[in-house]
Amino acid sequence: MGHAGMAATVVRYLRSAGSPTSSAREPDSAHVDALPRPDLRAVGEDERAPVSPAEFRAVLGNFASGLTVITAPPAEGEEGPAGFACQSFASLSLDPPLVTFMVARTSTTWPRIARAGVFCVNILGADQGELCRAFAVSGADKFAGVSHRPAPATGSPQLDDVPAWIDCRIHAVHTGGDHLIVVGRVEAMGAEGEGDPLLFHKGRFGRLAD
């Protein structure tokens, strides 16, 4: 997908979610009709959900996952970069190289990343639990005291001392119930070391055992 197609995807998302967009910054090819706001419910009003949210969380908590921080540079007219801690990240495709992460529809950080059109996935190491907590807090200056540099392809913040990073442009955005499924096309990537990953299991941070 070219830059115009990517822009159209992001604009389409922002309009469907009800977020403001600036027509002065949209290329002509990015003008698309607004989509109706997607229904956040997974079942109808007269249906009972097959499982309760508490049961869903308890069962899925048995699946251990890695932890990342998704970052993006400020879009035009915005101050400061954006970022949030993300558990739902995965590789998606080798050809073309694609990755994906999931973000809550209620996230206040996601619209800023969408407007930037790019992001960097910072994969966290076993000793970076505090860094993860800092980016999990809503409304705070998440980058205060956090060293970073521009990622080579997109300029997204590449956090210092992370074991690996993946620099991406937004390729597609899909709805998935109360979350969005964001697909990124990999433009650059690197691994800095062989340290253990930071894991999340049953609501707690963990690490690999020998």
C-alpha positions as CSV (number, residue, x, y, z in Angstrom):
1,M,0.0,0.0,0.0
2,G,1.4,3.4,-1.0
3,H,1.5,6.5,1.2
4,A,-1.8,7.7,-0.2
5,G,-3.5,4.4,0.4
6,M,-2.2,4.3,4.0
7,A,-3.4,7.8,4.5
8,A,-6.8,6.9,3.3
9,T,-6.9,3.9,5.7
10,V,-6.1,6.1,8.6
11,V,-8.5,8.9,7.6
12,R,-11.2,6.2,7.2
13,Y,-10.6,5.0,10.7
14,L,-10.6,8.4,12.2
15,R,-13.8,9.4,10.6
16,S,-15.5,6.1,11.5
17,A,-14.4,6.6,15.1
18,G,-15.6,10.2,15.2
19,S,-12.2,11.8,15.6
20,P,-11.5,15.1,13.9
21,T,-9.3,15.2,10.9
22,S,-7.8,18.1,9.1
23,S,-8.7,18.4,5.4
24,A,-5.8,20.8,4.9
25,R,-3.4,17.9,5.5
26,E,-5.2,15.2,3.5
27,P,-4.0,14.5,-0.1
28,D,-6.7,14.4,-2.7
29,S,-6.5,10.7,-3.0
30,A,-7.2,10.3,0.8
31,H,-10.7,11.8,0.6
32,V,-13.1,9.0,1.5
33,D,-16.7,8.9,2.5
34,A,-17.3,8.7,6.2
35,L,-18.2,5.2,7.4
36,P,-21.0,4.6,10.0
37,R,-19.7,4.2,13.5
38,P,-19.2,0.5,14.1
39,D,-21.2,-1.2,16.8
40,L,-19.0,-1.9,19.8
41,R,-21.2,-4.8,20.9
42,A,-20.3,-8.3,20.0
43,V,-23.8,-9.6,20.6
44,G,-27.3,-8.2,20.1
45,E,-29.2,-6.4,22.7
46,D,-31.5,-9.4,23.2
47,E,-28.6,-11.9,23.3
48,R,-26.6,-13.1,26.3
49,A,-22.8,-13.1,25.8
50,P,-21.5,-16.7,25.8
51,V,-18.9,-15.9,28.5
52,S,-18.6,-13.2,31.1
53,P,-15.8,-10.6,30.9
54,A,-14.4,-11.9,34.2
55,E,-14.3,-15.5,32.9
56,F,-12.8,-14.3,29.6
57,R,-10.0,-12.5,31.4
58,A,-9.3,-15.3,33.8
59,V,-9.0,-18.0,31.1
60,L,-7.0,-15.9,28.7
61,G,-4.7,-14.8,31.5
62,N,-3.2,-18.3,31.3
63,F,-1.6,-17.4,27.9
64,A,1.8,-15.8,28.5
65,S,2.7,-13.0,26.2
66,G,5.6,-10.6,25.6
67,L,5.3,-6.9,26.3
68,T,6.0,-4.0,24.0
69,V,5.8,-0.2,23.9
70,I,4.2,1.2,20.7
71,T,5.5,4.7,19.9
72,A,4.9,7.3,17.2
73,P,6.3,10.7,16.5
74,P,4.0,13.8,16.8
75,A,1.8,14.4,13.8
76,E,1.7,17.8,12.3
77,G,0.5,20.4,14.8
78,E,0.9,18.1,17.8
79,E,3.5,18.4,20.6
80,G,5.5,15.5,21.8
81,P,5.5,11.8,20.8
82,A,2.8,9.2,21.6
83,G,3.2,5.8,23.1
84,F,1.5,3.1,25.1
85,A,2.3,-0.3,26.6
86,C,0.9,-3.1,24.5
87,Q,0.6,-6.8,25.3
88,S,-1.3,-7.8,22.1
89,F,1.4,-7.8,19.5
90,A,2.4,-10.5,16.9
91,S,4.2,-11.1,13.6
92,L,1.7,-11.5,10.8
93,S,3.4,-12.0,7.4
94,L,6.9,-12.6,5.9
95,D,6.0,-11.5,2.4
96,P,5.3,-8.6,2.6
97,P,6.8,-8.2,6.1
98,L,3.8,-7.3,8.3
99,V,3.2,-7.1,12.1
100,T,0.0,-6.5,14.0
101,F,-1.0,-5.0,17.4
102,M,-4.4,-4.6,19.0
103,V,-5.6,-1.5,20.8
104,A,-8.7,-0.7,22.7
105,R,-11.2,1.5,20.8
106,T,-11.3,3.7,23.9
107,S,-7.5,4.4,23.8
108,T,-6.7,8.1,23.8
109,T,-3.2,7.4,22.4
110,W,-4.2,5.5,19.4
111,P,-5.7,8.4,17.5
112,R,-2.4,10.2,17.8
113,I,-0.6,7.2,16.3
114,A,-3.2,7.0,13.6
115,R,-2.6,10.6,12.6
116,A,1.1,10.0,12.5
117,G,0.6,7.1,10.2
118,V,3.7,5.3,11.5
119,F,4.9,3.5,14.7
120,C,7.8,1.7,16.3
121,V,7.3,-1.5,18.3
122,N,9.8,-1.6,21.2
123,I,10.1,-5.1,22.5
124,L,10.8,-5.0,26.2
125,G,13.4,-6.9,28.1
126,A,13.0,-8.8,31.4
127,D,14.3,-5.9,33.5
128,Q,12.1,-3.2,31.9
129,G,8.9,-3.7,34.0
130,E,9.0,-0.1,35.3
131,L,9.3,1.2,31.8
132,C,6.3,-0.8,30.8
133,R,4.3,0.6,33.8
134,A,5.3,4.1,32.8
135,F,3.8,3.7,29.4
136,A,0.7,2.0,30.8
137,V,-0.4,5.1,32.7
138,S,-3.0,7.3,31.0
139,G,-2.6,11.0,30.9
140,A,1.0,11.2,32.2
141,D,4.1,12.4,30.4
142,K,5.2,8.9,29.4
143,F,8.4,10.0,27.9
144,A,9.7,11.9,30.9
145,G,13.2,10.7,31.7
146,V,13.0,8.0,28.9
147,S,15.9,8.1,26.5
148,H,15.1,7.5,22.8
149,R,16.2,8.2,19.3
150,P,14.4,8.5,16.0
151,A,13.8,5.1,14.3
152,P,15.6,5.1,10.9
153,A,12.6,4.8,8.5
154,T,9.8,6.7,10.2
155,G,11.3,8.8,13.0
156,S,9.2,7.1,15.6
157,P,10.8,7.0,19.1
158,Q,13.1,4.0,19.4
159,L,13.6,3.5,23.1
160,D,17.2,3.0,24.3
161,D,18.2,-0.4,25.7
162,V,15.3,-2.4,24.4
163,P,16.3,-5.9,23.1
164,A,14.6,-5.3,19.7
165,W,12.6,-2.8,17.7
166,I,10.5,-2.8,14.6
167,D,9.9,0.4,12.6
168,C,6.6,0.4,10.7
169,R,4.1,2.3,8.6
170,I,0.4,1.7,9.1
171,H,-0.8,-0.7,6.4
172,A,-4.4,-1.4,7.5
173,V,-6.8,-1.0,10.4
174,H,-9.6,-3.5,11.1
175,T,-12.3,-3.5,13.7
176,G,-12.4,-6.4,16.2
177,G,-15.2,-5.9,18.7
178,D,-14.1,-3.4,21.3
179,H,-10.6,-3.3,19.9
180,L,-8.9,-2.3,16.7
181,I,-6.5,-4.6,14.8
182,V,-3.6,-2.5,13.4
183,V,-1.4,-3.9,10.7
184,G,2.0,-2.4,10.1
185,R,4.3,-2.8,7.2
186,V,7.9,-3.2,8.4
187,E,10.3,-0.7,7.1
188,A,13.3,-1.3,9.4
189,M,14.1,-3.5,12.4
190,G,16.9,-4.5,14.6
191,A,17.9,-6.5,17.7
192,E,20.4,-5.2,20.2
193,G,21.1,-8.1,22.5
194,E,20.3,-11.6,23.7
195,G,18.6,-10.8,27.0
196,D,15.4,-12.5,28.2
197,P,12.0,-11.0,27.3
198,L,9.6,-9.3,29.7
199,L,6.5,-11.6,30.0
200,F,3.0,-11.0,31.2
201,H,1.1,-14.0,32.8
202,K,-2.0,-13.9,35.0
203,G,-1.8,-10.2,35.6
204,R,1.9,-10.2,36.6
205,F,5.2,-9.6,35.0
206,G,7.5,-12.6,34.6
207,R,10.6,-13.9,33.0
208,L,11.9,-17.1,31.5
209,A,13.1,-19.7,34.1
210,D,16.3,-21.7,33.5
